């Protein structure tokens, strides 16, 4: 008599879910029956490569945060996605981080790079490096920590510097705070826990993008699974985990599935939606029985923000001819200027720049010489951006460019493309952060399977396991965390059955 294979259902075909399924299948196809159910129309989750104006762009995950020893970099290499052949269209941030930046204060004043802009950037970077090395002093949020540092820097300067210089420095620090908001997804850096920054880690080495597109990594993982493993269009609405088998109920009357084990990889945003009285209406999953209090508390305390990208195809507008130009020879045609790597220091001036544009650090070409530029938005500005019609977004960008790049440099936006993670019901945001009031221990609690060992004795049955970027204590918010958490939960099941 052949023993029944344990059935494992993985919820979510993002990097975490696909990695968990791949590890279980690679351990021996006869050991488990593995199914991946995905609510969307394609695999990838918050990895979504697209094209815009002849360029490959990332609507979601963008960077590999360190390549030395990185499993995601190894996946991209194995997928053949790192090659930069002539047949590839230009891709986003193909030249890394810009070194030639033009920093401008609101109103069009270019900020002196050596005397003003670079020292403030070095102050910001040094303070964040100290925080991530666990060397920062004081508790609370990151924003007050940074502002204390700027005040100390200004107070220590011989002879002061004057009100006007300090005003520009304040605007420069606010610019870097906007960048930190998009790096972390925190709407307010006052809500980003300073102590927890000491636990966050990147892999060593360069931060790079993927020439072939991040989705090539997803395609590589899907192709390595047995045919039919991934089932699309199945949105989980209720999870009955009171006993084994666990039962998964889906939207639109799809047939329920029974499983010995469920690996749940939905976003922290979806889990937060589960905490309300009507999880369905909020976009969450109903748990029966409800999630235990330790899990609910961790979900509630951790931060989960929204970060959106706005891609703009730009064109240079020819300068107006001088009045009374009259006859004479026509001017020789010249190549249009390249759009600069523009960093913007908003000084609080009353201008036509809309409030939601004032939360972005920069408008930069996606690579040197490109006519496509990118601006990042976080928190309330990102959410508002998602609600606007295209013409209003374009108008807001024009008002901003007119304030920072006055004549004779005139630029206009031809068309735009933007992400919309806050309003996407399958994610309800972008990625997690450790908020003030939470800690790395909450990330550990996110990773604990159900039922908890103390509730059922020394050998819990592992009915529901949790993976995803918000379940990794030191790499949260990254694809590295998603990948490693998927491996972790697959290994947990393999150990449970004595296979490793």
N, C-alpha and C positions, 0 to 999 in steps of 0.2 A: 504494500500500500504506500503510495506516494504522499508524503506530508504536504499539507497546504502551505503555499508560500505566503508569508506575511504581505499584506497589501499596504503600500505606502502611497498616500495622495499628497502631493506637493501643491500648495495653493500659491500661485504666482509664478509666471515664467520670466521673471527678471533674473539678474545675475545670481542672486542667492538661491532661488528655486532651481534654476537650471544646473547650478553647480552641485547642489545636494542630490538632484536626480542623477547627474553624471557620475558622482562618486558611488552611489548605491549600485548603479548599473555596472560600473567598471569593476566593482568588487566581485562580480559574478552574476550573470544574467539569470541564473536559476535560483538565486537566493531570495529575491524580492520581486513582487509585482509592483511596478512603479508607474504612476500616472501623474502628469503635471496638468493642472487645470488653470487656465488663464482667462480672466474676465474680458480682456481686450481682444482686438482683432489681429494682434501680432505679438510676438514674444519681444522681450527687452525691458519692459517696465519703464524705469526712468532713464534708460538708454534709448535714444532715438536720433539717429542720423538722418538728415534731410539734405536737400539742395536748394540753393537760392542764388539767383543771378550768376549761374555758372560756377558756383563754389559749393563744396561740401561743408555743411555746418552741423553742429550738434545742438539739438534743442534741449537736451538734458545733460547727462554726464559728459564732461569735456576733457578733463585732465587725467593722466595717470600720475598720481602724486608720489613720485620717486620710482626709479626703475631698477635699482640694485636689489635683487632678491624678490622683486614684485611678481606675484602670481598672475596679475592682470597683464602686465607687460609680457610675460611669457606666453599667455594665451593669445595676445595680439600678434606676437611673433609667429606662433604656431599657425595662426589663421592667415598668415601672409598679409596682414593689414598694415605692416610698418613700412612696406616698400613705397618708394616715391618715384615710380616710373613716369615716363613722358605721357603715358596714356591716362594718368590720373589727373582729374581737375584740381585746381588749387584747393587747399583745405584750410580749415580754421586754425589759427595760431601756429602755422607751419614753421614760423621762425621764433618760436618760444615767446618770451616776454620782451616787450619793446624796451630798448635802451635809449633811443632818441625820443624823448617826450617833450612836448611843448606844454608847460604849465602856465595857465592864464587865469587871472583873477577876473571876477565878474565885472563887466564893463570894458574888457579888452586889454587890460594891462598885463604884459608878459612878466611873469615872476622870475627874478634872477635865480638861475638854477644853482650856481655854486654858493651864493651867499644866503639864500633863503630856502628854496624848495628842497634841495638835497639834504641840508641839516635836519629839517623837519621829518623827511622820509626816513633818515637814519635813526632819528629819535624814536619814531613809531616802530620801525622794524626791530630795533634793539630792545625796546620794551616788550614787544610781543615774543621775541626770542627768549627773553628772561622769564616771561610768564610761562612759556611752554617748557622751559627748563626747570620750573618749580622755584624760581629765584625771585618772584615778585613779592612785594610787601603789601600788606593790607588785604582785606577780603572784599566781598561784595561783587560788583559788576566790573566789566572790562572798561567801559567808557569812562567812569570816574578815575580809574587807575591811569588811563592815558592822559586825561586832562590834568591830573595831579603832576604827571611827568612834564607836561608842557609848561605848567605854571612854574615848576622848579627850574626848568631850562631857561625860561625868560627871566626869572628872578636872579639867576646866577650870572647873567650876561653883564660884563662890565659896562657901565654907563647906560644900562637899560636898553633902549632901542627905539622907544617912541611908540605912541598909540597906533600910528598907521602900520608900522611893521608888525606889531602884535596882532592887529586885526587880520592881516594877511596870514600870519602864522596860525591863528585860530581857524581861519577858513581852510588852510592846508591840512590841519589835523582833522577837521570835519570831513574833508575829502577822503583821508585814509580810513576814518571811521566808516564811511560809506562802503569802502572796499571791504573792510572787515565784516560788515553786515552781509555782503554777498558771499564772502568766503564761508561764513558760518551759518547763514540763513536767519540769524537773529534780527527781528524787527528793530529792537532797541538793544544796543550793546550794554546798557545798564542791566539787562536781563541775562547777559551771558556771564556765567560763573567764572570768576577769575581763577580760583583754586583749581577748577577742573581743567583749565588750559594746560596745567602741568602734566596731565595724563595723555593728552592728545599726541599722536605720533604720525609722521609720514615715513615712507620708505626712503632710504638714502638715495642720492643721485638726482638726476634731472627730473623736472616735471615736464611731461611731453603730451602732445595730442597724437591722434592716430590717423595717419594719412588716408588709410582705407575706410575710415569711419568706425566709431565705437560699435555700431551695429554689426560689424563684421565679427566681433568677439562673440556676440549673441548668436549669430548664425553658425559660428563654429561649434558652440556648445550644443545647439539644437541638432546639428548634423551628426554629432557624436552619440546621440541617443537612439535607441531602437525606434523604427518607424511607428508612428501613432502614439508615442509617449505623451506628446504635448497636445492638449485639446483646448482649442480657442473658444471664446464666446461663452464661457461658463462662469458667471459671477456668483460667488458665494454669498448667501444671504443669512443662513443660520447654520450653526455648528453644534450638534448634539454630542457632547463628550462625557456624559454622565457614566457611560459604561463602554465596554468594547463589544462590538465594533462601534467606532465613532461614525456618525452619519452626517454627511454634508448635503445641504439643501441649497438649490440654486435658483436664480431669478428666472422669470419667463417660463415656469413650468417644466424646466429641464429635469430629467430623471435624477433622483438622489443617488449618492454613491456611499457605500459603506467602506470603511477602512480600518485596519488595525492601528495605523499610525497616521497622523496628519502633520506635515511640516508647513507651518503658516508663515508666509513671507510678505504679507500685506504691509503697507507703509504704516509708520507711526501715526500719520494723519488719519488713516482709516481706523486704527485702533482707538484713537481719541474720539472719533465719531461713535464708537461702540459704547462709550461711557454714558451717553444720554439715555433718556427714557425710551426714545423711539430711534433705535439704531438704524433701522431701514431708512427712515426719512432723512437722517443726517448723513447717509452714505456709508454706514458701518456694517458690521456683521453682528447678528444676535447670537450670543453664546448661551447655551443651555446645558448645565447651570451657568449663571453669570461668571465672568472672570473673578477669581478670588481677589480679596482686598489688596494683597501685596502687589499683584500685577496691575490692578486698577490705579493704585497710588503711583507706581512707577510711570505708567503711561501718562497720568495727569501731570506729574511734576516735570518730566522731561520737555524740552522745547522742540517744536517742529515748525519750521518756518517755510516761507516761499521765496524762491529766487527765480526770476524770469530774465530772459535775454531778448533784446530788441535788435534785430538785424536791419540795416538800412542800406539801400543802394543809392549812392550819392553821385551827383554830377556837378561839375564846376559851371557856374553861370558866368558867361563872358562879361567883363567890365564894360560899363556904358562908355560910348565914345564921347570925347570932350565936345562941348557945344562949339559950333562954328568951325568944325574941323575942315570943312570945305574940300577943295580939290587936293591934288598931290597924289603921291603913290600910295596904294593900299598897304596897310601894315602887314608884315610877314606873319604867317600863321605860326603859332607856338603851341607846344604841348601843354595841356592843362596841368595845373599844379597838382601835386599829390596831397591827399588829405593828411593832416598831421596826426600824430599820436597825441591827442588832446586830453590833458588832465585839467579838470575844472574846479576852481576854488570859489565856491559861492559865498559872498560876503553879506548876504541878507539885504542887498539892495532891492528896492521896489522896481521891478522890471516886468516885462511881459513873459518871462520864463515861468511856466506853470510849476506849482508846488511839487508835483510828482517827478519832474525832471531834476529837481534840486537834490534828490537822494541818490544820484548816480555819480560815480567818481570820474568817469571818462567816457569819451566817444573816440574809439580807436579803430583803425583799419584792422581787418581780421588777419592780415599779414602785410608787410611793407609793400606799398604801391597799389594795394587793392582799392577798388571803388566801393567795396562793401565794408561798412563800419558796424561796430557792435557796442551797445551799452548794456550794462547789467543793472538790475533793479532788485530790491529786497523788500520784504515786509509790506507795509501799507502802500508804498509806492508801486510795488509789483502788482498787488491786488487791484489797485486802481487802474493801472495800465491795461490789465486784462479786460476791463469793462468799457474801454474807450473805442470808438470807431476809428478806422484807419486815418481818416482825414484829420481828426483831432490830434492823434498821435503825431502825424507829420507836421501839423501846425506847431505843436509844442517843441518838436525838435528844431524847426526853423527859428522859432523865437530864441531858443537857447544858442544856436549857432550865431545868430545875429548879435547876441550879447557878448559872446566870447571871441568870435572871429569877424570883427567889423570890416567894412570895405577897406581895400579892394578885394579881399578874399571872400567870395560869395559862393555858398554851396546850397544845393537844394536836394531834397529827398525825392527819388523817383517812385520807390515802393518800399514796403517793409514786410518783415516776417517776424513773428514773435511766439514765444512759448506761452503756455497757460496752465501751469501746474496747480495753482490754487483752486481753479474752477474745474479741474479734471476730477470727476467723481471717483476715479480708480486710485487716486493718490492724495488729493486734498492738501497738497503742499510738495515741498522739494526734498529736504533732508533734515536730520535731527541735530540738536545741540544740547549741551548741558546747561540748563537754566539755573539762575539763582534759586536756591531752595531744593535743587536736586543734586545728584552727584554721580560719580562713576558707578557707585553701587546700584543705582537705578538701572543703568545699562546692563549690569549683571542680572538684575531681577527680570529684565526684559527677556533674557536668554533662558531663563529657567523653564523647563517643561512642566506640563500639567498632566495629572495631578502632582502636586508637590510631594517630595519624598516623605516629609514629616507627617503628611496627612494620611498616607496609606501604608506606612511601614518602610522597611529598608529597601524594598525593590519595587518602585513605582512602575506602572505599566506603560509609561511614555505614550499617552494617548495623543497629546498635542505638543508639538515642539515648535520653537520660534526661531526664525532666522531673518536676516535683513540687516541693513546698515545700522539701524538703531538698536541692535543687540550686541554690538562689539564695543568693549570698554575704551579702547585706545584709538581705533581707526574709524569710529562712527562718522557718518556723512559721506563715505567714499565707496567706490566700487570694490576696493580692497576689503572693506568690512563686509560688504555683501558676499563676496566670494568666500572669504574665510569663515563666515558664519554658516554658509551652506555646507562647507566641508565639515565644520564642527558638528552640525546636527546629523549629518550622514554618519559620521564616525560614532556619534552617540548611539545610533541604532545598530551599527555594526558591532560595537562593544556589547550592547544589550543582548545580542544573539551569539556572542562569543566568537565573532569572525575576525577580531583583531585584538 
